[in-house]
Amino acid sequence: MSAALIEFSEVTRTHTSGDTLVHALRDVSFRVDYGELVAVMGPSGSGKSTLLNLAGALDSPTSGRVLVAGVDISNASSVERARLRRQSIGFVFQDYNLVSSLTAKENVALPLELDGTPASEAAEQASIMLARLGLLDRGDEFPDRLSGGQRQRVAIARSVVGSRSLILADEPTGALDSALGEEVIALLRAQIGPDCGGILVTHDPRYAAWADRTVFLRDGRIVAGTEPLSEVESLIAPGSGHSPGTAS
């Protein structure tokens, strides 16, 4: 079997909340291959955000091993994790996280410039990416002059510009209507290829259907792989097994 883009091996993540030990993830093992988009679903507090933070080199496991693009996050220094995030990982957030004082094109060019790309080259790559997403004519607009769907497309352009091998999307459609949500997921799906994979965290089975497969979390554990829609809805329904001592 070829090397995975992401590989979790018996990963546990715990932290304390007052005097309580919180098990955010419990002995989780799974992988994401290059060319694959994996949807992650589960009720609130199931561990989805913790899993995404580990996959994005924003956190380290309490025990177990996490490999991301060949880097062992479990033992990597903060500098090594920061380099991996900057060079290889694109994040798409529900609230966009655009810099309000920068134009759309400047927002997209920012990660390239931070990584040392000359400003003119970064601007050119940003324009090419915005053009691919139908936003070339909005490149000089500031975020507050863009619609929600346009801001999300700018965030996607920023996440995939350059040589990104991993895209992590955390509820990217939460603030959008269904039509714009489908458009955003389609754009994300189009970025996945032989040299790139991704994880999509979502509560909506319609968007999870765009993924190659779906992983379900409950109480910090993977409880199932891809299931029929009726079972998907039962797994993510409120009150479907969430208990104290878990975290999102």
Secondary structure, 3 states (H helix, E strand, C coil): CCCCCEEEEEEEEEEEECCEEEEEEEEEEEEECCCCEEEEECCCCCCHHHHHHHHCCCCCCCEEEEEECCEECCCCCHHHHHHHHHHHEEEEECCCCCCCCCCHHHHHHHHHHHCCCCHHHHHHHHHHHHHHCCCHHHCCCCHHHCCHHHHHHHHHHHHHCCCCCEEEEECCCCCCCHHHHHHHHHHHHHHCECCEEEEEECCCHHHHCCCCEEEEEECCEEEECCCCHHHHHHHHCCCCCCCCCCCC
